[in-house]
Amino acid sequence: MISKSIILLFLSEYIGGIFFFNKKKETTETKKNIENPDPSMICKFVIDGTGKKIGESVSIDHDVLIIKSGSQFLGVPLKHVEPGEKTLMVKGLIDFTKAYEMGEKWRKESYREMNQHDYPEEKSKRL
């Protein structure tokens, strides 16, 4: 009886280890895709599922595609974007409120970075 429970315990640890190992492998693969986004996704028109033009992709910030739509910036997670030959297509419905918030956050951070790298003599010339 004790030997059966020990065998069962070792077997469950072995099977659990296999599933755990496979799960860990999947997460590292998805992190690779997010860390190294495809630079060819920039400067392409972005359309929704119905074929309506949303805007043009201008940047990739971590795992978010930044889209310039008119005078606004929108942020869409890369996992919802499907690359095509000449355009990018957003899969599913877009929550424009959330997309605008992410785009605005990116714009403010980018603007701050650009101001930090200005040279002092250039600032005095602009005033």
Secondary structure as a PSIPRED ss2 file (coil, helix, strand):
# PSIPRED VFORMAT (PSIPRED V4.0)

   1 M C   1.000  0.000  0.000
   2 I H   0.000  1.000  0.000
   3 S H   0.000  1.000  0.000
   4 K H   0.000  1.000  0.000
   5 S H   0.000  1.000  0.000
   6 I H   0.000  1.000  0.000
   7 I H   0.000  1.000  0.000
   8 L H   0.000  1.000  0.000
   9 L H   0.000  1.000  0.000
  10 F H   0.000  1.000  0.000
  11 L H   0.000  1.000  0.000
  12 S H   0.000  1.000  0.000
  13 E H   0.000  1.000  0.000
  14 Y H   0.000  1.000  0.000
  15 I H   0.000  1.000  0.000
  16 G H   0.000  1.000  0.000
  17 G H   0.000  1.000  0.000
  18 I H   0.000  1.000  0.000
  19 F H   0.000  1.000  0.000
  20 F H   0.000  1.000  0.000
  21 F H   0.000  1.000  0.000
  22 N H   0.000  1.000  0.000
  23 K H   0.000  1.000  0.000
  24 K H   0.000  1.000  0.000
  25 K H   0.000  1.000  0.000
  26 E H   0.000  1.000  0.000
  27 T H   0.000  1.000  0.000
  28 T H   0.000  1.000  0.000
  29 E H   0.000  1.000  0.000
  30 T H   0.000  1.000  0.000
  31 K H   0.000  1.000  0.000
  32 K H   0.000  1.000  0.000
  33 N H   0.000  1.000  0.000
  34 I H   0.000  1.000  0.000
  35 E H   0.000  1.000  0.000
  36 N C   1.000  0.000  0.000
  37 P C   1.000  0.000  0.000
  38 D C   1.000  0.000  0.000
  39 P H   0.000  1.000  0.000
  40 S H   0.000  1.000  0.000
  41 M H   0.000  1.000  0.000
  42 I C   1.000  0.000  0.000
  43 C C   1.000  0.000  0.000
  44 K C   1.000  0.000  0.000
  45 F E   0.000  0.000  1.000
  46 V E   0.000  0.000  1.000
  47 I E   0.000  0.000  1.000
  48 D C   1.000  0.000  0.000
  49 G C   1.000  0.000  0.000
  50 T C   1.000  0.000  0.000
  51 G C   1.000  0.000  0.000
  52 K C   1.000  0.000  0.000
  53 K E   0.000  0.000  1.000
  54 I E   0.000  0.000  1.000
  55 G E   0.000  0.000  1.000
  56 E E   0.000  0.000  1.000
  57 S E   0.000  0.000  1.000
  58 V E   0.000  0.000  1.000
  59 S E   0.000  0.000  1.000
  60 I E   0.000  0.000  1.000
  61 D E   0.000  0.000  1.000
  62 H C   1.000  0.000  0.000
  63 D C   1.000  0.000  0.000
  64 V E   0.000  0.000  1.000
  65 L E   0.000  0.000  1.000
  66 I E   0.000  0.000  1.000
  67 I E   0.000  0.000  1.000
  68 K E   0.000  0.000  1.000
  69 S E   0.000  0.000  1.000
  70 G C   1.000  0.000  0.000
  71 S C   1.000  0.000  0.000
  72 Q E   0.000  0.000  1.000
  73 F E   0.000  0.000  1.000
  74 L E   0.000  0.000  1.000
  75 G E   0.000  0.000  1.000
  76 V E   0.000  0.000  1.000
  77 P E   0.000  0.000  1.000
  78 L H   0.000  1.000  0.000
  79 K H   0.000  1.000  0.000
  80 H H   0.000  1.000  0.000
  81 V E   0.000  0.000  1.000
  82 E E   0.000  0.000  1.000
  83 P E   0.000  0.000  1.000
  84 G C   1.000  0.000  0.000
  85 E C   1.000  0.000  0.000
  86 K C   1.000  0.000  0.000
  87 T E   0.000  0.000  1.000
  88 L E   0.000  0.000  1.000
  89 M E   0.000  0.000  1.000
  90 V E   0.000  0.000  1.000
  91 K C   1.000  0.000  0.000
  92 G C   1.000  0.000  0.000
  93 L C   1.000  0.000  0.000
  94 I C   1.000  0.000  0.000
  95 D C   1.000  0.000  0.000
  96 F H   0.000  1.000  0.000
  97 T H   0.000  1.000  0.000
  98 K H   0.000  1.000  0.000
  99 A H   0.000  1.000  0.000
 100 Y H   0.000  1.000  0.000
 101 E H   0.000  1.000  0.000
 102 M H   0.000  1.000  0.000
 103 G H   0.000  1.000  0.000
 104 E H   0.000  1.000  0.000
 105 K H   0.000  1.000  0.000
 106 W H   0.000  1.000  0.000
 107 R H   0.000  1.000  0.000
 108 K H   0.000  1.000  0.000
 109 E H   0.000  1.000  0.000
 110 S H   0.000  1.000  0.000
 111 Y H   0.000  1.000  0.000
 112 R H   0.000  1.000  0.000
 113 E H   0.000  1.000  0.000
 114 M H   0.000  1.000  0.000
 115 N H   0.000  1.000  0.000
 116 Q H   0.000  1.000  0.000
 117 H C   1.000  0.000  0.000
 118 D C   1.000  0.000  0.000
 119 Y C   1.000  0.000  0.000
 120 P H   0.000  1.000  0.000
 121 E H   0.000  1.000  0.000
 122 E H   0.000  1.000  0.000
 123 K H   0.000  1.000  0.000
 124 S H   0.000  1.000  0.000
 125 K H   0.000  1.000  0.000
 126 R H   0.000  1.000  0.000
 127 L C   1.000  0.000  0.000
